[in-house]
Amino acid sequence: MRVADELRDYEYDKAYKPNRPLVRGDVTFPELYWTLGVTAVVLLGFNATLSIARTAALAFIVVHSLVLWVLEKKWGRYRDGMFFALPVWVLIFCAQAVYVCVAHAERCGSAVSMRGALAGAATIFMYLHWEVARKTAWPQSSKPGEKLYSSEVGTAPAMLIAVGFAVLASALMIGLVSPWSEGNRDSMVVWLLAIPPALALFNAVRFLRGRGIAAGPGPLATATYFSFIGLLAFCVIVVRVVHG
């Protein structure tokens, strides 16, 4: 998926991200083509020996990555519409969540859990927070033609959307555990997942009040995303220990 992204964004990266490996010449097109082909064959072949469902999810990821590459080159509305393109490319992350849920269910010998699917959705929402926030800027600090969510809806609305994704992600995870319920009082550690949306809100207020902030909301959005992943892993470990 990442190799396909590198190939797909080459023309844009030449103008706006000159430090990307392909643009700098650290890697070549033939090397990326070989990497893409070999890794796809190896992953699909290995998973074919384990599970048809896992193989199908991986095949979807590979094919959809290539479809996005074509859309980027051939369809202007997709290429230029940030929010229009979002529900199209996010399907790759949905397929990754499906793969994880299926692999877990097969390993445990159980049916695919709706709770697991919703947990996967929560991680996608937090990724979307990061995606929107790091591609939001004030008009005076952006380059002409730069792909930004704020260029379509405005700076403040874009940041509010980003905060909304963060709140939705944490609320979904906390709701799945329901630490306020009588039988889940020993899962109070899950309330730590309220920290990432608080960081997201702080980031938004800081950015919107300080138009001169050179770094933009991207760095703190990155910290918000990885704090969510880290705290989620910590909560899972603690809850498993508590419940034996």
C-alpha positions as CSV (number, residue, x, y, z in Angstrom):
1,M,0.0,0.0,0.0
2,R,2.8,2.4,0.9
3,V,4.7,1.6,-2.3
4,A,1.5,2.4,-4.3
5,D,1.1,5.6,-2.4
6,E,4.7,6.6,-3.3
7,L,4.1,5.9,-7.0
8,R,0.6,7.6,-7.0
9,D,1.8,10.8,-5.4
10,Y,5.0,11.3,-7.4
11,E,3.8,14.3,-9.5
12,Y,2.4,16.0,-6.5
13,D,5.4,15.3,-4.3
14,K,7.7,16.8,-6.9
15,A,6.1,20.2,-6.3
16,Y,5.1,20.0,-2.6
17,K,7.1,17.2,-0.9
18,P,10.6,17.2,-2.5
19,N,12.1,15.2,0.3
20,R,10.1,12.1,-0.5
21,P,12.4,9.1,-1.4
22,L,11.2,8.7,-5.0
23,V,11.5,12.4,-5.7
24,R,15.0,12.6,-4.2
25,G,16.1,9.6,-6.2
26,D,16.8,7.4,-3.2
27,V,14.7,4.7,-4.9
28,T,13.8,4.3,-8.5
29,F,10.5,3.4,-10.3
30,P,11.8,-0.1,-11.3
31,E,12.8,-0.8,-7.7
32,L,9.3,0.2,-6.5
33,Y,7.6,-1.9,-9.2
34,W,9.6,-4.9,-8.2
35,T,8.9,-4.3,-4.5
36,L,5.2,-3.9,-5.1
37,G,5.0,-7.1,-7.2
38,V,7.1,-9.3,-5.0
39,T,5.6,-8.3,-1.7
40,A,2.1,-8.7,-3.1
41,V,2.8,-12.2,-4.4
42,V,4.5,-13.3,-1.1
43,L,1.8,-11.9,1.2
44,L,-1.0,-13.3,-0.9
45,G,0.7,-16.7,-1.3
46,F,1.5,-17.0,2.4
47,N,-2.1,-16.0,3.4
48,A,-3.6,-18.4,0.8
49,T,-2.1,-21.2,2.9
50,L,-3.9,-20.0,6.0
51,S,-7.3,-18.5,5.1
52,I,-9.4,-17.7,2.1
53,A,-11.0,-14.7,4.0
54,R,-7.6,-13.2,4.9
55,T,-6.4,-13.7,1.3
56,A,-9.5,-11.9,0.1
57,A,-9.0,-9.0,2.4
58,L,-5.3,-8.7,1.3
59,A,-6.3,-9.0,-2.4
60,F,-8.8,-6.2,-1.9
61,I,-6.0,-4.0,-0.4
62,V,-3.7,-4.7,-3.3
63,V,-6.3,-4.2,-6.0
64,H,-7.8,-1.1,-4.4
65,S,-4.3,0.5,-4.0
66,L,-3.8,0.1,-7.8
67,V,-7.3,1.5,-8.5
68,L,-6.5,4.6,-6.4
69,W,-3.4,5.0,-8.5
70,V,-5.5,5.0,-11.7
71,L,-8.0,7.4,-10.2
72,E,-5.3,9.8,-9.2
73,K,-4.1,10.0,-12.7
74,K,-7.4,9.8,-14.6
75,W,-10.1,11.4,-12.5
76,G,-9.7,15.1,-11.7
77,R,-12.5,15.2,-9.2
78,Y,-10.9,12.4,-7.1
79,R,-7.4,13.9,-7.5
80,D,-8.4,17.4,-6.4
81,G,-11.3,16.7,-4.0
82,M,-9.9,15.9,-0.6
83,F,-13.2,15.2,1.2
84,F,-14.6,13.6,-2.0
85,A,-11.6,11.2,-2.1
86,L,-11.6,10.4,1.6
87,P,-14.4,7.8,1.7
88,V,-12.8,6.1,-1.4
89,W,-9.3,5.6,-0.1
90,V,-10.4,4.9,3.5
91,L,-11.7,1.6,2.3
92,I,-8.2,0.3,2.3
93,F,-8.0,0.9,6.1
94,C,-11.4,-0.8,6.5
95,A,-10.0,-3.9,4.7
96,Q,-7.0,-3.9,7.0
97,A,-9.4,-3.8,10.0
98,V,-11.3,-6.7,8.5
99,Y,-8.1,-8.7,8.0
100,V,-7.2,-8.2,11.7
101,C,-10.7,-9.2,12.9
102,V,-10.8,-12.3,10.7
103,A,-7.3,-13.3,11.7
104,H,-8.1,-12.9,15.4
105,A,-11.4,-14.9,15.1
106,E,-9.7,-17.7,13.2
107,R,-6.9,-17.9,15.8
108,C,-9.4,-18.0,18.7
109,G,-11.7,-20.4,16.9
110,S,-14.7,-18.0,17.2
111,A,-16.9,-15.9,15.0
112,V,-15.9,-12.4,13.9
113,S,-16.9,-10.1,16.7
114,M,-18.9,-6.9,16.1
115,R,-17.0,-5.4,19.1
116,G,-13.7,-6.1,17.3
117,A,-15.0,-4.5,14.1
118,L,-16.1,-1.4,16.0
119,A,-12.7,-1.2,17.7
120,G,-11.1,-1.3,14.3
121,A,-13.5,1.5,13.2
122,A,-12.3,3.6,16.2
123,T,-8.6,3.3,15.1
124,I,-9.7,4.4,11.6
125,F,-11.5,7.5,13.1
126,M,-8.4,8.5,15.0
127,Y,-6.3,8.1,11.8
128,L,-8.7,10.4,10.1
129,H,-8.2,12.9,12.8
130,W,-4.5,12.8,12.1
131,E,-5.1,12.9,8.3
132,V,-7.4,16.0,8.4
133,A,-5.4,17.9,11.0
134,R,-2.0,17.5,9.4
135,K,-3.5,18.7,6.1
136,T,-5.0,21.9,7.5
137,A,-3.4,25.3,7.3
138,W,-4.1,29.0,7.1
139,P,-4.4,30.2,3.5
140,Q,-1.5,32.6,4.0
141,S,0.8,29.8,5.0
142,S,-0.1,27.3,2.3
143,K,1.3,27.0,-1.2
144,P,-0.9,27.5,-4.3
145,G,-2.4,24.2,-5.4
146,E,-1.4,22.4,-2.2
147,K,-3.9,19.7,-1.3
148,L,-5.5,20.7,2.0
149,Y,-8.8,19.9,3.6
150,S,-8.9,23.5,4.9
151,S,-8.9,24.7,1.3
152,E,-12.3,23.1,0.7
153,V,-14.2,23.9,3.9
154,G,-12.0,26.6,5.7
155,T,-9.4,26.3,8.4
156,A,-11.6,26.4,11.4
157,P,-14.2,23.9,10.1
158,A,-11.4,21.5,9.0
159,M,-10.0,21.6,12.5
160,L,-13.4,21.0,14.0
161,I,-13.9,18.0,11.8
162,A,-10.5,16.7,12.9
163,V,-11.4,17.1,16.5
164,G,-14.7,15.4,15.8
165,F,-12.9,12.3,14.5
166,A,-10.8,12.1,17.6
167,V,-13.8,12.4,19.9
168,L,-15.7,9.8,18.0
169,A,-12.7,7.4,18.2
170,S,-12.3,7.6,21.9
171,A,-16.0,7.7,22.7
172,L,-16.5,4.5,20.6
173,M,-13.7,2.7,22.5
174,I,-14.8,3.8,25.9
175,G,-18.4,3.0,25.0
176,L,-17.4,-0.5,23.9
177,V,-16.0,-1.2,27.4
178,S,-18.6,0.8,29.3
179,P,-16.5,1.2,32.5
180,W,-19.4,2.9,34.2
181,S,-21.4,-0.3,34.2
182,E,-21.7,-2.3,37.4
183,G,-19.7,-5.3,36.1
184,N,-17.0,-3.3,34.4
185,R,-15.8,-1.1,37.3
186,D,-12.4,-2.8,37.2
187,S,-11.9,-1.4,33.6
188,M,-11.7,2.2,34.7
189,V,-8.3,2.4,33.1
190,V,-10.2,2.8,29.8
191,W,-11.0,6.4,30.8
192,L,-7.4,7.2,29.8
193,L,-8.6,7.2,26.2
194,A,-10.2,10.5,27.0
195,I,-6.7,12.0,26.8
196,P,-6.2,11.9,23.0
197,P,-9.4,13.9,22.2
198,A,-8.4,16.4,24.9
199,L,-5.0,16.8,23.1
200,A,-6.9,17.2,19.8
201,L,-9.1,20.0,21.3
202,F,-6.0,21.7,22.8
203,N,-4.3,21.5,19.4
204,A,-7.2,23.0,17.6
205,V,-7.6,25.9,20.1
206,R,-3.8,26.5,20.0
207,F,-3.7,26.5,16.2
208,L,-6.8,28.6,15.7
209,R,-5.8,31.2,18.2
210,G,-2.2,31.4,17.0
211,R,-2.3,32.1,13.3
212,G,1.5,32.6,13.4
213,I,2.3,29.1,14.6
214,A,4.7,27.9,11.9
215,A,4.5,24.2,12.7
216,G,0.8,24.0,12.2
217,P,-1.4,21.4,13.8
218,G,0.4,18.4,12.2
219,P,3.0,17.6,14.9
220,L,0.6,17.6,17.8
221,A,-2.0,15.7,15.7
222,T,0.7,13.0,15.2
223,A,1.2,12.9,19.0
224,T,-2.5,12.6,19.5
225,Y,-2.8,9.7,17.1
226,F,0.1,7.7,18.6
227,S,-1.0,8.5,22.1
228,F,-4.3,6.9,21.3
229,I,-2.6,3.8,19.9
230,G,-0.3,3.5,22.8
231,L,-3.0,4.1,25.4
232,L,-5.2,1.6,23.7
233,A,-2.5,-1.1,23.9
234,F,-1.9,-0.2,27.5
235,C,-5.6,-0.5,28.4
236,V,-5.9,-3.9,26.6
237,I,-2.9,-5.2,28.6
238,V,-4.3,-3.9,31.9
239,V,-7.8,-5.2,31.3
240,R,-6.5,-8.6,30.3
241,V,-4.3,-8.8,33.5
242,V,-7.3,-7.7,35.7
243,H,-9.6,-10.3,34.1
244,G,-7.0,-13.0,34.1
